[in-house]
Amino acid sequence: MLAPFFQSLSNRYLGGLPADRVQVMACLLLAYPLAHGFRQLPVDRPALKHTFSLAATAFLFLVVQGQWIGMVHILASTLATYGLVSTIGSSVWGPRAVFILTMAHLSLTHIHRLGYDIDNPPLDHSGAQMMLVIKLTSFAYSVYDGHCLARERRENGAATEQKAGPPSVLSARQRSRAVLPGEWPSLLEFGGYVFFFGSFFVGPAFEFADYREFISLRVFRPAGAQANPAEPPVIPDSRPAAYRKLLSGLLPLLGVLFLAPQFPARRLLSAQYAALGLPTRIGYILATCFATRLPFYVAWLTAEGSCILAGLGFEGYIEGSATSAGKVRGWNALTNVHPLRYETAQNIKELLDAWNLATNRWLKNYVFLRLTPPGTKPTLATTLATFLVSALWHGFFPGYYLSFITVAVMASVARTLRRSLRPIFVRPDGGSVTSGRRRAYDIAGWAITTFSVHYAVTPFVLLYWHESLYVWRVNYYLGHVGLVAFILFFQLGGGRWLRQFHYGAPAMATKPHQA
């Protein structure tokens, strides 16, 4: 509907950015004045807050983005989930059915996207639907956990002093986010959660319990002696934190406008690229992947800022402070990305822990741990199932799977390598063996991690099978050659050989002075 207007705006002021990106950015920026309005709503009118979110998101999604068909898809999954969970939510098959249904629906959307022109894809509802899957599946499991918690309380209440109740099958996290049978949300409250305007398009996704605590303002009530039951809780001033987050999101936008056009991904497929020297080719891969990350930084940080402005992301008060003093611990409970940590990560785990945190939490809590029975250790099948869900959630382009598999193997090898190498440079107490040796270890870790991950995620940028393998082949499959070399090294006893150099190992101990 407004695509021509946004394309004209982009051509005039934004260097010709695709209209779909401009439309998404417009929605993220419009969420800020909406968040200001949201904060002015009466504390005791939760229904008004839910309605505000529904109306705001409907305006952004239907008018600004023109996603009428997309709204049908979003509503279909939302209403189907609400009906399923209200009917069979007490059974373990309730959340399983929601997971299967929502993932199947998302898969159909991803299959449809395979027919798009990847150089100029139209704006669609796939991003919002990906966020929706996280919210709906986590809600379904929270309701199931609520039924488990209610049964557990009944059984414990019936237990005598001579016979203790059965042990809990729920973790502390699951208990804190459980939706008890008597706390079933109305359709309006559920809609307010699903359609919250600050996180609808690109996240950050959050739990239903977090939304309910936020709407009721219970999350802002000080604990213990600081609490005053007669004083209604208020949202602390989050404007400085929100606008700092917005600024941190707009800074990468400069890179999107001026740096990204200099490093188009399609140039990796050109004869000119293949003719470059190996160091230059690798440098171009690093620059291209960095340019591809910049829009994610812009979107995630900008969206998080609007959520903070509305009051989400609150981390509590500093112990001993009062609300009037404004001593807030922070507003980072919904942080979805740590750009500086990502860019300076010295190992793959650090890097992955700094990227797309909301999705990683969802995969951990609602796939990985749900497939691991209490008291047991995760199996290879559990890890592979989690990987499969992550891949399906992202889509069906072959490049996604090439990247996921390669990064998964790299992460496994990196863990083994770190266990064998780190004790040579770092003492058990965390101190350095020598400052120079530790510095060299840190720099080498950053360089190897940076090259390895950028090499591995190149297919994620190029999407297609032949294009991805072409770039790897032009660069001699260096990342895979290194992987095979390290695997063979450890298979042939390299780990045992390295252990003799560990700090404090007998071979490294200083012999006593002979008189």
NUTI-371024 format. One record per residue: x, y, z of N, C-alpha, C in turn. Coordinates in steps of 0.2 Angstrom, whole numbers, plus 5000, padded with zeros to 4 digits. Layout:
<rs>
XYZXYZXYZ...
</rs>
This chain:
<rs>
500449945000500050005000500450065000500950075005501450125005502050115002502150054999502850044997503150094992502750114987503050174983503250234986502850254992503050314996503750294999503850235002504450225006505050215001504850184995505450184990505650254988505150294987505350364985505750404990505550384996505850415002506550395003506650325001507350295002507750324996507550324990507950354984508150424986507750464989507950534990508350544996508250505001508650525007509150465010508950405008509250345011509650305006509950335001510350294996510050234993509350234992509050184988508950114992508950124998508850055002508150025000508149965000507449924998506849955002506349964999505749985002505549945008505649875008505449835013505849855020506449865019506849885025506649955028506449995023506250065026505650055029505150015027504550005030504549975037505049925038505149895044505449945049505949985046506250035051505750085053505250105048504750155050504350125056504150065056503750035061504150035068504850015067505250015073505250085077505350135072505450205075504750235077504150215074503550235076503350205083503650145085503550115091503750165097504150205096504450255101503850305104503550335099502950385101502450335104502350275101501850235104501950215111502650195112502850185119502750235124502850295122502650355126501950355128501550345123500850345124500550285129500950235128500750175132500850185139501450215141501550235148501050275151500650315147500250365150499550325152499450265150498850235151498750225159498150225161497950215168498250145171498550145177498850085179498350025180497750045182497249995184496749985178497049995172496649975166496949935161497149865164497549825159497149805153496549805153496149795146496349845141496349915144496549965139497249955136497749935140498349925138498449865132498049815134498049765129497749785122497149825123496849855117497349905113497649945117498149985114498649955110498949895112499449855109499149825102498549805103498249775097498149825092497849885094497749935089498349965086498849975090499549995087499849955082499849885084500149835079499749835073499049835074498649825068498849885063498849945066499050005062499749995058500249975062500949965059500949915054500649855055500649795051500249805045499649835046499149835040499249905036499349955039499350025036500050035033500550035038501250055036501549995032501449935033501749875029501249845024500649855025500149835020500049755020500149725026500149655027499549625029499049635024498349605025498349525025498649495020498749425020499149405026499649435028500049415033499649415040499249465040498849465047498349405047498149385041497649325041498149265044498749255042499149205044499349215052499449275054499649285061499049265065498449285063497849275067497649205067497749165062497549095061498049055066498649065067499049035071498949055079498749115080498649145086497949115089497449115085496849085087496849015088497148975083497248905084497548885090498148925092498448905098498048915104497748975104497248985110496748935111496448915106495948855106496248795108496848775105497148715107497348705114497648765117497948765123497348765128496848795127496248795131495848735132495948695127495648625126496048565129496748565127497148505129497748535132497748595135498448625137498648585143498248545147498448505153498848445151498848425145499148365142499848385139500348345140500948355136500848365129500348335126500248345119499948415117499748455122499548515121500048565118500648575121501148605119501548575113501548515113501848475107501348495100500748485101500348505095500448575093500448625098500548695096501248695092501748665095502448665092502348645084502048585083502048555077501648605072501048625075500648665071500948735068501248765073501548835072502148825067502548775069503148765064502948745057502448705057502248685050501948745046501548785050501348845046501948895044502448905049502948945047503348905041503448845041503748815036503448825029502748825029502448845022502648915020502648965025502849025023503549025020504048995024504748985021504748955014504348905013504348875006504148925001503648965003503349014998503949064997504349075002504949125001505449104996505449034995505949014990505949034983505349054982505149084975505349154974505549194979505649264979506349274975506449334972507049354970507449374976508049344978508349354984508749424984508849454978509149514977508649574978508049554978507549614979506849574981506849544987506349514990505749564992505149544991504549584994504549585001504249635004504049625011503549575013503649535018503149485019503049475027502649435029502549425036503049375040503549345036503949295039504249315045504549375046504949395052504449395058503849425057503349425062503149355064503049315059502849245061503349205065504049215063504549185067504549205074504449265075504349295082503749265086503149255082502549225084502649155086503049115083503149045084503449045091503949085093504249085099503749095105503349145104502849165109502349115110502049085105501549035105501748975108502348945106502548885109502748895116503148945118503248955125502648965129502148995127501549005131501248935132501148895127500848835127501248785133501948795133502248755138502148785145502148855145501948885152501348865155500848855150500148825153500248755155500548715151500648645153501048645160501548685161501948685167501448705173500948755171500548775176500148715179499848675174499448615176499948565180500548555178500948515182501148545189501148605189501348635196500748635200500148635198499448635201499448555204499548515200499548445202500048425207500648455206501148445211500948475218500648535218500448565225499848515228499448495224498848455227499148385230499648355226499948295229500348315235500748365235501148385241500648405247500048435245499648445251499248385254499248335250498948275252499448225256500048245255500548205258500548215265500748155269500748165276501448175278501548185285502248195287502648135287502348075287502748015286502948005279502548035274502648015267502648085263503248095261503348165258503048155251502948215248502648215241503248205236502948185230503448165225503948225223504548215221504948275219504748305213504848375213504648415207504948395201504548395195504848385189504948445185504848505188504948565185505548605188505848635183506448675186506148745189506648775192506448845195506248895190506548885184506348935179505648915177505448855176504848835173504248855178504448845185503948855190503748935190504348975189504249045189503849075183503849035178503449065172502849025170502648975175502048935174501448975174500948965170500248995170499748945173499548955179499148905183498448905180498048845181497448845178496948905180497048925186496548985188496749055185497349055181497649115179497549115171497149075168497049075161496849145158497249165153497149235151496549245146496249295146495649315142495949315135495549315130495849325123496149385122495849435125496149505124496849515127496949485133497549485136498049445132497849385130498249345125498449385119497949415116498149455110498649515112498549545117498949605119499749575120499749515122500449485123500749465116500349435112500549415105500749475101500249525101500349585097500649645100501049635105501349695108501849735103501649795102501949835096502749835096503049835102503749845103504149785100503849725101504249665099503949625094503349645091503049605086503449595079503849635077504149625070504749595070505249615075505849575075506049555082505649555087505749535093505949605097506249595103506449535107505849495109505849425108505249385111505349375118504849375122504849365129504249315131504249305138503749255140503149285142502549245142501949275144501949295151502249265156502349285163502649355163503149365159503449425159503049485157502649465152502149515150501649535155501349485158500849495163501149535169501749515171502049555177502149625175502349635169502449705166501749745166501249715163500549755163500349765169500349725174500149735181500549785185501149795183501649835186501949795192501749735193502049695199502849695199503049685193503849685192504149745195503849795195504149865197504049875205503749825208503649835216504249805219504649855223505249825227505049765231505549725232505449665237505649685244505449645248505649645255505449705259505849735263505749795267505649855263505849855256505749915252505049925250504649865250503949865247503549905252503049945249502549975253501849955250501449915253500849885249500349945248500349995252499950055251500150095245500750085243500950135237500950095231500550115226500550075219501250085216501450025213502050025209502050075203502650105201502650145196503250125191503250135185503750125180504350175181504950155183505450205184505550235177505950285177506050325171506550285167506350255161506750215157506950255151506850315150506950355144507750355143508150375147508850375146509150305143508950255146509150185144508850175137508250195136507850175129508250215124508350275125508650315119509350305118509750285124510450255122510450195118509950155119509850095115509650115108509250165107509050185100509650215097510050255100510650275097511150225095511250175099511650115098511350075092510750085090510450055085510550095078510550155079510550205073511250215071511750205075512450205073512650155067512450085068512550045063512150055056511650105057511250125051511750155046512250195049512750225045513150175041513250125044513650065040513150035035512550035036512050005031512050055025512050115026511950165021512650175017513150175020513850195017514350135016514350085020514750025020514549975016513949955018513649895015513649895007513449955004513449954996514149934993514649944997515349934995515549854995515149814998515249744999514649704998514349704991513849664990514049594990513549554993513749474993513849444986513449474981513449434975514149444971514549494974515249504971515649444973515549404978515949344980515849294974515349304970515349254964515649274958515949334958516249364952516949334950517149344944517849324942518349364945518149434946518549474949518749454956518249434960518449404967518849344966518749304962519149244962519849254960520049314956520649334954521049364959520749384965521149424970521549374974522049394978522449354982522049324988522349274991521949234996521849285002522349325004522149365010521649415008521649445002521149495000520449465000520449394997519749364997519449355004519849335008519649325015519449385018519849445017519649505020518949525017518849515010518149525008517549485011517749425012517249385016517049415023517549435026517449465033517049535032517249575027516849635026516149625024516049575020515349565017514949535023515149495027514749465032514649515038515149565039515049615044514449665041514449675034513949725031513249685032513249625031512649585032512349585039512749585044512549595051512249655053512549715050512349775052511549785052511149765047510449775048510149745054510449685056510149655062510349695068510949725068511049765074510549825074510449855069509949915068509249885071509049835068508349815070508249795077508749745079508649725086508749775091509249815091509349865096508849925096508549945090508049995090507449965093507249905091506649875094506649865102507249845104507349835111507249905115507549955111507450025114506750045115506250025111505550045111505250005117505449945118505149895123505449925130506049955130506249985137505850045138505750085133505350145134504650135137504350075134503750055137503750025144504350005146504349975153504649905153504749875147504949805147505749805148505949745150506749735151506949755158506549775163506749795169507049735173507649755176508049705179508049705187507549755190507549755197507949815200507849825206508149885210508749855213509249905214509849885217509649875225509949825228509749805235509849865239509349885243509449935248509150005246509050005239508750065236508050065236507750125236507050135235506850155228506250155226505950175220506050245219505950285224506050355223506750375221507250335223507950355222508050335215507650295212507850285205508450235204508650195209509250155208509050095205508950095198508750035195509349995193509349925193509949885192510049895184509549895180509649895173509049885169509149895163508549875158508749825153509149775154509449735149509149665149508549655153508249585153508049565146507949605141507749585135508249595129508849605132509449615127509449555122509449565115509449515110510149515107510549555108511249555104511749605108512349575108512949615111513449625105513349685102513749695096514549685097514749725103515449725104515749655106515349625110515549555112515549505106515149515102515149475096515749485092515849555090516449565086517149555089517149545096517749535099517849465102517349425101517349355104518049325103518249285108518849255107518749175106518149155106517949085105517249085102517049025099516449025096515849025101515948995107515449005112515249075114515749115115515649185117515349215111515549205105515149235099514449215099514249155099513549125099513149155105513449165111513149185116512949265116513249295111513149365110512649385104512349335101511949345095511249315096510749345094510049325094509949285101509949315106509949285113509249265114508749295112508049275113507849205110508149195103508049135100508449075103509049095105509449045109509149025115508849065119508449045125507849005124507549025118506948985117507148905115507648905111507948835108508148795114508548835119508748795125508148775130507748815131507248805136506648765133506448765127505848735124505948685119506648675118506848615113507348575117507948595118508448555121508248525128508048575132507948545139507248505139506848525135506148485135506248415132506848405128506948335126507448305130507648335136508148305140507748285147507548225148507148205154507548235161507148255166507548275172507948215175508548235177509048185180509448155175509348165168509748135163510148185159510648165156511148205152510848205145510948265141510848275134511148225130510848195125511148145120511248185114511648145109511748175103511048185099510648145100509948155097509648215099509648235105509448295108509748355104510448355104510748405101510548415093510548355090510348355083509648385082509148365086508448385086508448465087508848485092508848565093509148595087509648575084509948595078509348595072509048545071508548535066507948585067507748595073507248645074507448715073508048735075508348795073508448805066508648755062508648765055507948775051507548735054506848745051506548815052506648835058506448905060506648955056507348945054507648995049507348995042507248935040506948925033507248865029507248865023507448805019507948825014508248875014508848895009509348845011509648815006510248765008510848795012510948865010511448895014511448895021510748895024510648895031510948825034510848775030511048705033511748695032512048725027512848715026513148755032512848815034513148855039513048825046512448805047512248775054512748715055512748665050513148605051513848625052514148665048514848685049515048715056514548765058514648795064514648745070514148705069514048655075514648615076514948585070515648545071516148595073516248655071516748695073516648715081516048725083515948735090516248675094516048615092516248555095517048545096517348555090518048555089518448605094518048665094518348725097518348715105517848675107517848665114518348615116518548565112519048515113519748555113519848595108520448635107520548685113520048715115520048765121520348725127520048665129520148625135520948605135521248595129521848575128522348635128522148685125522648745124522648795130522048805133521948865138522448855144522548795146522948785152523648795151523848805145524548825143524648895144524148935143524249005144523949035150523449005153523049035158523048985164523249005170523248965176522548945178522448895183521848875185521448925188521748975192521449035195521249085190521349075184521149135179521749185178522249175181522849225180523249205174523649245172524049235166524649195168524949145164525549115165526049175164526049205159526449275158525949315154526049385155525649425151525649425144526249415141526349415134526049355131526149295135525849235132525149235132524849265137524049265138523849315132524149365131523949415126523949385119524549345118524549305111524049255110523849225116523249175116522649205114522549265117521849305116521849325109522349355106522349385100522249325095522649265096522549215091521849185092521549175098520849155098520349195094520449265095520049305091520049295084520649295081520849295074520549225071520649175075520449105072519649105073519349125078518649125079518349175073518649225072518349275067518349245060518949215058518949185052518549125051518549085056518149015056517349035055517149075059516449085059516249125053516549175050516449205044516449165038516949115038516949065033516349025033516149005039515648955040514948985038514849055039514149085038514149115031514649115027514549135020513949105017513849045017513249015014512649045017512649065023512049095026511849165022512349195020512249255016512049245009512449195006512249174999511649134998511449095003510849055003510848994999511148994993511048934988511648894988511548824986512048774987512648784983512548794976513148804971513548864973513148924974513548984976513948974982513648944987514048934993514648894992514548834989515148794988515648824983515448864979515948904974516348944978516148984983516549024987517048984991516748934994517148894998517748864994517548834988518048804984518648854982518348924980518848974978519348984984519148974990519548984996519848924998519848874994520248804995519948765001519248785003518948745008519348755015519748815016520148815021519848805028519248825029518948815036518848735037518648705032518548625032519148595033519648615029520348585030520648595037520548655040520748665047520348615052519648605050519248565055519548495055519648465049519848395048520548395051521048445050521648435053521648435061521248475064521148475071520848405074520348385070520048315072520548265072520948255066521448205066521948215071522148275073522648295078522448265084521848275086521648245093521448175093521248145087521148075086521848035087522348075085523048035085523448055092523048085097523348095103523648155104523448205100523748275101523548305108522948285110522748315117523148295122523348225122523848205128524548245127524748255121525448285120525348355123524848395121524748465124524748465131524448415135524348415142525048425146525548395142526248405146526448475146526148525142526348595143525848635147525348605150524948635154525248665160525048725163525348755169525248705175525848695178525848655184525948575182525948565175526048495174526748475176526848405177527548385179528148405174527948395168528448415163528648485163528248525166528448595166528648625173528648575178528848595184529548615185529748665189530448685189530748635194531348605192531748555196532048595202532048565208532348595214533148615213533348665216534048685215534548635219535048605215535448565218536048595221536248585227536748625231537448595229
</rs>
